[in-house]
Amino acid sequence: MCDAGEVLKAEFDDIRQEIRSHQTIASAVMAVELTALGAGISVAGKIQPVLIALAVVNSVLWLRYVDHVVAIFRAAAYVSFVLRPRLSGIVGEPVLRWEAFLRQIRSRRYVAGSAAEIPAGVTQERFPERILGLSHPSLLFGLASPVLVACYLYVCLSSGNRDLFGVWFASVGALGFWAFTVVRHLDTARWIRRVDLLMAEAAADAE
C-alpha cells in the first residue's frame, strides 16, 4: 500500500508539473499576442496587409491558447476523478483538496453539505472568472480579429485600393477562420463548464 501511495504521489507531481508548463505556455501565448498586436499596428499604416495578417495570427494564437487551457483542465480532472480518490483511500482521509476548495471559494453553492474548511464569513468572489483561464483572455482574442479586419477594409477602401477582389477575399477568409475559432472556443467553454461542475460535485460527495 505504501508503494502504491508513492507511485500515485509521483504521478501527481508529474501532472502538477505538466499543469505548470501549460500555464507558462498559455501566458507566453498571451504575451506573443500583445506583442504582435503592438508591433503590427505600429506599421499597419505603411503596410496595409499587416492588419489582415494580424487577424489570422490572432485566431491561430487563440486556438493555441484554448488548447493549453483544455490540457490544464484534463490534468485537473484526472487528479480529481482518479488520483484523489485513490490517494484518499490509501491515506484514510480526504487529500488533494485544492480543486474542491477552489470551486467552493468561487461559488458558495458547493459549500453546503461539504466538510471543506471555509469560514462562514468568506463570501463568493465579487468578480469571479466563470471559466478559469479562458473567459477574460478570450475577450481580447475574440474582439481582435473582427476589429483588425474592419480596420483593414477601412484603410484599403479609403485609400483607393484597386484590388477590391483581393481585399474582400482576404477579409472574408480571415473572418471565416475567426468564426471557426469562435465555434471551437464555445465548444471548449461548454466542455470545461461541464467538467468543472462534475469535479465540484465529485469533491462534495467525497467529503
Salt bridges, closest charged atoms under 4 A:
ASP13 OD2 - LYS9 NZ 2.95
ASP13 OD1 - ARG16 NH2 3.20
GLU18 OE2 - HIS22 NE2 3.66
ASP67 OD2 - ARG64 NH1 3.03
ASP67 OD1 - ARG184 NH2 2.72
GLU99 OE1 - ARG103 NH1 2.43
GLU129 OE1 - HIS136 ND1 3.87
ASP187 OD1 - ARG190 NH2 3.89
ASP196 OD1 - ARG103 NE 2.48
ASP196 OD2 - ARG106 NH1 3.81
GLU207 OE2 - ARG84 NH2 3.11
GLU207 OE1 - ARG97 NH2 3.40
